[in-house]
Amino acid sequence: MCGESNVGHMRQLSKFAMTHSAMGEFVILTTAYIDSLSGVKGLPLEEFPSQTVTIKLGDAKRLLAELKKSIAYIEAGIEPPFSEIVER
C-alpha cells in the first residue's frame, strides 16, 4: 500500500458484485472503478482494471463493522482526527 501517491487519480468504486461460499466461509467480491477526477475537463483519465478478490468470513465481518462505523461518522458530520489503516 506504500509507494507513489495517487491522490490526483484515485480509484472510485463504480460497480460491484458479490457471491459467497458457505462451505469455504468466504465472500467473492468483483469490483469496477472509474477515475475520481473523470468529471474534470482537461485532465487525462487514468484507467483502473476491474478486480476480483476473496475475503475470509472474519475479515468480511471486520470490514462490514468498519464500513458501518464510517457511514455513521459521515452521516453525523464527524471527520477523522487522522487517517488510519485498520490492521488485521
Backbone as JSON Lines, residues from 0, in Angstrom:
{"i":0,"aa":"M","n":[0.82,-1.19,0.0],"ca":[0.0,0.0,0.0],"c":[0.86,1.26,0.0]}
{"i":1,"aa":"C","n":[2.16,1.1,0.1],"ca":[3.06,2.25,0.06],"c":[3.46,2.5,-1.38]}
{"i":2,"aa":"G","n":[4.04,3.64,-1.63],"ca":[4.52,3.94,-2.97],"c":[4.12,5.33,-3.37]}
{"i":3,"aa":"E","n":[4.11,5.55,-4.67],"ca":[3.79,6.85,-5.21],"c":[2.34,7.24,-4.91]}
{"i":4,"aa":"S","n":[2.14,8.5,-4.55],"ca":[0.8,8.98,-4.23],"c":[-0.07,9.0,-5.49]}
{"i":5,"aa":"N","n":[-1.32,8.61,-5.35],"ca":[-2.26,8.67,-6.47],"c":[-3.47,9.52,-6.1]}
{"i":6,"aa":"V","n":[-3.27,10.5,-5.21],"ca":[-4.38,11.33,-4.77],"c":[-5.03,12.03,-5.96]}
{"i":7,"aa":"G","n":[-4.24,12.39,-6.95],"ca":[-4.79,13.06,-8.12],"c":[-5.73,12.19,-8.93]}
{"i":8,"aa":"H","n":[-5.47,10.91,-8.95],"ca":[-6.29,9.98,-9.72],"c":[-6.59,8.77,-8.86]}
{"i":9,"aa":"M","n":[-7.47,8.93,-7.92],"ca":[-7.81,7.85,-7.01],"c":[-8.95,7.02,-7.61]}
{"i":10,"aa":"R","n":[-8.91,5.72,-7.36],"ca":[-9.99,4.84,-7.82],"c":[-11.29,5.17,-7.1]}
{"i":11,"aa":"Q","n":[-12.36,5.25,-7.86],"ca":[-13.69,5.42,-7.28],"c":[-14.52,4.21,-7.68]}
{"i":12,"aa":"L","n":[-15.04,3.51,-6.7],"ca":[-15.84,2.32,-6.96],"c":[-17.06,2.71,-7.79]}
{"i":13,"aa":"S","n":[-17.24,2.05,-8.94],"ca":[-18.39,2.36,-9.79],"c":[-19.39,1.21,-9.87]}
{"i":14,"aa":"K","n":[-18.9,-0.03,-9.73],"ca":[-19.78,-1.2,-9.76],"c":[-19.19,-2.28,-8.87]}
{"i":15,"aa":"F","n":[-20.06,-3.1,-8.32],"ca":[-19.56,-4.27,-7.61],"c":[-20.6,-5.38,-7.66]}
{"i":16,"aa":"A","n":[-20.11,-6.59,-7.52],"ca":[-20.97,-7.77,-7.45],"c":[-20.36,-8.71,-6.42]}
{"i":17,"aa":"M","n":[-21.21,-9.46,-5.75],"ca":[-20.72,-10.36,-4.71],"c":[-21.4,-11.71,-4.82]}
{"i":18,"aa":"T","n":[-20.67,-12.72,-4.41],"ca":[-21.21,-14.04,-4.19],"c":[-20.44,-14.61,-3.0]}
{"i":19,"aa":"H","n":[-20.75,-15.82,-2.61],"ca":[-20.08,-16.36,-1.42],"c":[-20.0,-17.88,-1.49]}
{"i":20,"aa":"S","n":[-19.19,-18.43,-0.61],"ca":[-19.1,-19.88,-0.43],"c":[-19.34,-20.16,1.04]}
{"i":21,"aa":"A","n":[-20.47,-20.78,1.36],"ca":[-20.76,-21.15,2.75],"c":[-19.78,-22.21,3.22]}
{"i":22,"aa":"M","n":[-19.46,-23.16,2.35],"ca":[-18.53,-24.22,2.73],"c":[-17.12,-23.66,2.96]}
{"i":23,"aa":"G","n":[-16.68,-22.77,2.07],"ca":[-15.35,-22.19,2.2],"c":[-15.28,-21.02,3.16]}
{"i":24,"aa":"E","n":[-16.42,-20.53,3.6],"ca":[-16.53,-19.39,4.51],"c":[-15.77,-18.16,3.99]}
{"i":25,"aa":"F","n":[-16.12,-17.77,2.74],"ca":[-15.54,-16.56,2.19],"c":[-16.52,-15.9,1.24]}
{"i":26,"aa":"V","n":[-16.28,-14.62,1.0],"ca":[-17.06,-13.8,0.08],"c":[-16.18,-13.55,-1.15]}
{"i":27,"aa":"I","n":[-16.78,-13.57,-2.32],"ca":[-16.08,-13.21,-3.54],"c":[-16.63,-11.86,-3.98]}
{"i":28,"aa":"L","n":[-15.75,-10.88,-4.09],"ca":[-16.13,-9.51,-4.43],"c":[-15.48,-9.13,-5.75]}
{"i":29,"aa":"T","n":[-16.3,-8.74,-6.72],"ca":[-15.8,-8.25,-8.0],"c":[-16.12,-6.76,-8.07]}
{"i":30,"aa":"T","n":[-15.11,-5.96,-8.4],"ca":[-15.27,-4.51,-8.4],"c":[-14.81,-3.9,-9.72]}
{"i":31,"aa":"A","n":[-15.42,-2.77,-10.07],"ca":[-15.01,-1.97,-11.22],"c":[-14.84,-0.54,-10.72]}
{"i":32,"aa":"Y","n":[-13.92,0.19,-11.35],"ca":[-13.57,1.52,-10.88],"c":[-13.56,2.53,-12.02]}
{"i":33,"aa":"I","n":[-13.76,3.79,-11.64],"ca":[-13.55,4.9,-12.55],"c":[-12.55,5.85,-11.89]}
{"i":34,"aa":"D","n":[-11.99,6.74,-12.68],"ca":[-11.08,7.75,-12.17],"c":[-11.9,8.78,-11.39]}
{"i":35,"aa":"S","n":[-11.5,9.07,-10.15],"ca":[-12.25,10.02,-9.32],"c":[-12.29,11.42,-9.92]}
{"i":36,"aa":"L","n":[-11.38,11.71,-10.83],"ca":[-11.35,13.02,-11.48],"c":[-11.94,12.97,-12.89]}
{"i":37,"aa":"S","n":[-12.76,11.97,-13.16],"ca":[-13.29,11.79,-14.52],"c":[-14.19,12.94,-14.97]}
{"i":38,"aa":"G","n":[-14.73,13.7,-14.05],"ca":[-15.6,14.82,-14.42],"c":[-14.88,16.13,-14.64]}
{"i":39,"aa":"V","n":[-13.56,16.14,-14.42],"ca":[-12.79,17.38,-14.57],"c":[-12.28,17.48,-16.0]}
{"i":40,"aa":"K","n":[-12.72,18.5,-16.71],"ca":[-12.32,18.68,-18.11],"c":[-10.84,19.04,-18.19]}
{"i":41,"aa":"G","n":[-10.2,18.52,-19.21],"ca":[-8.8,18.85,-19.46],"c":[-7.81,17.93,-18.77]}
{"i":42,"aa":"L","n":[-8.27,17.11,-17.86],"ca":[-7.35,16.18,-17.19],"c":[-7.39,14.84,-17.9]}
{"i":43,"aa":"P","n":[-6.22,14.23,-18.11],"ca":[-6.23,12.9,-18.72],"c":[-6.82,11.88,-17.76]}
{"i":44,"aa":"L","n":[-7.61,10.97,-18.29],"ca":[-8.22,9.94,-17.45],"c":[-7.24,8.79,-17.24]}
{"i":45,"aa":"E","n":[-7.3,8.21,-16.08],"ca":[-6.49,7.04,-15.8],"c":[-7.43,5.83,-15.77]}
{"i":46,"aa":"E","n":[-7.01,4.76,-16.4],"ca":[-7.8,3.53,-16.44],"c":[-7.43,2.65,-15.25]}
{"i":47,"aa":"F","n":[-8.41,2.07,-14.6],"ca":[-8.18,1.16,-13.49],"c":[-8.83,-0.17,-13.83]}
{"i":48,"aa":"P","n":[-8.09,-1.27,-13.69],"ca":[-8.66,-2.58,-14.02],"c":[-9.69,-3.03,-12.99]}
{"i":49,"aa":"S","n":[-10.63,-3.84,-13.45],"ca":[-11.57,-4.48,-12.52],"c":[-10.78,-5.5,-11.71]}
{"i":50,"aa":"Q","n":[-11.3,-5.83,-10.53],"ca":[-10.62,-6.79,-9.67],"c":[-11.63,-7.76,-9.08]}
{"i":51,"aa":"T","n":[-11.19,-8.98,-8.85],"ca":[-11.97,-9.97,-8.11],"c":[-11.1,-10.46,-6.97]}
{"i":52,"aa":"V","n":[-11.64,-10.39,-5.75],"ca":[-10.9,-10.82,-4.57],"c":[-11.79,-11.71,-3.7]}
{"i":53,"aa":"T","n":[-11.14,-12.54,-2.9],"ca":[-11.87,-13.31,-1.9],"c":[-11.59,-12.68,-0.54]}
{"i":54,"aa":"I","n":[-12.59,-12.7,0.31],"ca":[-12.47,-12.14,1.66],"c":[-12.96,-13.2,2.63]}
{"i":55,"aa":"K","n":[-12.07,-13.61,3.54],"ca":[-12.46,-14.6,4.54],"c":[-13.58,-14.05,5.41]}
{"i":56,"aa":"L","n":[-14.4,-14.94,5.95],"ca":[-15.57,-14.55,6.73],"c":[-15.22,-13.57,7.85]}
{"i":57,"aa":"G","n":[-14.2,-13.87,8.63],"ca":[-13.82,-12.98,9.73],"c":[-13.41,-11.6,9.24]}
{"i":58,"aa":"D","n":[-12.66,-11.55,8.14],"ca":[-12.26,-10.27,7.57],"c":[-13.47,-9.52,7.01]}
{"i":59,"aa":"A","n":[-14.4,-10.25,6.4],"ca":[-15.62,-9.61,5.88],"c":[-16.43,-8.98,7.02]}
{"i":60,"aa":"K","n":[-16.49,-9.66,8.15],"ca":[-17.22,-9.11,9.3],"c":[-16.53,-7.85,9.82]}
{"i":61,"aa":"R","n":[-15.2,-7.87,9.89],"ca":[-14.46,-6.68,10.35],"c":[-14.62,-5.52,9.36]}
{"i":62,"aa":"L","n":[-14.56,-5.84,8.07],"ca":[-14.75,-4.83,7.04],"c":[-16.13,-4.2,7.15]}
{"i":63,"aa":"L","n":[-17.15,-5.02,7.32],"ca":[-18.52,-4.53,7.46],"c":[-18.65,-3.62,8.68]}
{"i":64,"aa":"A","n":[-18.05,-4.0,9.8],"ca":[-18.11,-3.18,11.02],"c":[-17.45,-1.82,10.78]}
{"i":65,"aa":"E","n":[-16.3,-1.82,10.11],"ca":[-15.6,-0.55,9.83],"c":[-16.39,0.31,8.86]}
{"i":66,"aa":"L","n":[-17.0,-0.3,7.85],"ca":[-17.84,0.46,6.91],"c":[-19.03,1.09,7.63]}
{"i":67,"aa":"K","n":[-19.68,0.32,8.5],"ca":[-20.82,0.86,9.27],"c":[-20.39,2.03,10.14]}
{"i":68,"aa":"K","n":[-19.22,1.9,10.77],"ca":[-18.72,2.98,11.62],"c":[-18.44,4.23,10.78]}
{"i":69,"aa":"S","n":[-17.8,4.06,9.64],"ca":[-17.5,5.2,8.77],"c":[-18.77,5.86,8.26]}
{"i":70,"aa":"I","n":[-19.76,5.06,7.89],"ca":[-21.04,5.61,7.43],"c":[-21.71,6.42,8.53]}
{"i":71,"aa":"A","n":[-21.7,5.9,9.75],"ca":[-22.3,6.62,10.88],"c":[-21.58,7.95,11.11]}
{"i":72,"aa":"Y","n":[-20.25,7.95,11.03],"ca":[-19.48,9.18,11.22],"c":[-19.78,10.18,10.11]}
{"i":73,"aa":"I","n":[-19.85,9.71,8.87],"ca":[-20.15,10.61,7.75],"c":[-21.52,11.24,7.93]}
{"i":74,"aa":"E","n":[-22.51,10.42,8.27],"ca":[-23.87,10.93,8.45],"c":[-23.97,11.89,9.63]}
{"i":75,"aa":"A","n":[-23.1,11.73,10.62],"ca":[-23.09,12.63,11.78],"c":[-22.19,13.85,11.55]}
{"i":76,"aa":"G","n":[-21.47,13.88,10.42],"ca":[-20.59,15.01,10.12],"c":[-19.29,14.99,10.89]}
{"i":77,"aa":"I","n":[-18.87,13.83,11.35],"ca":[-17.64,13.72,12.15],"c":[-16.47,13.37,11.23]}
{"i":78,"aa":"E","n":[-15.45,14.22,11.21],"ca":[-14.23,13.97,10.44],"c":[-13.25,13.2,11.3]}
{"i":79,"aa":"P","n":[-12.46,12.32,10.71],"ca":[-11.46,11.59,11.49],"c":[-10.32,12.52,11.9]}
{"i":80,"aa":"P","n":[-9.74,12.31,13.1],"ca":[-8.63,13.17,13.53],"c":[-7.38,12.93,12.69]}
{"i":81,"aa":"F","n":[-7.23,11.73,12.13],"ca":[-6.1,11.39,11.26],"c":[-6.48,10.14,10.47]}
{"i":82,"aa":"S","n":[-5.79,9.92,9.38],"ca":[-6.06,8.72,8.59],"c":[-5.49,7.51,9.31]}
{"i":83,"aa":"E","n":[-6.19,6.4,9.2],"ca":[-5.77,5.19,9.9],"c":[-6.03,3.99,9.01]}
{"i":84,"aa":"I","n":[-5.07,3.08,8.96],"ca":[-5.25,1.82,8.25],"c":[-5.57,0.77,9.29]}
{"i":85,"aa":"V","n":[-6.66,0.06,9.1],"ca":[-7.08,-0.97,10.05],"c":[-6.25,-2.22,9.8]}
{"i":86,"aa":"E","n":[-5.52,-2.66,10.8],"ca":[-4.69,-3.86,10.7],"c":[-5.48,-5.07,11.14]}
{"i":87,"aa":"R","n":[-5.13,-6.22,10.59],"ca":[-5.78,-7.48,10.99],"c":[-5.2,-7.96,12.29]}
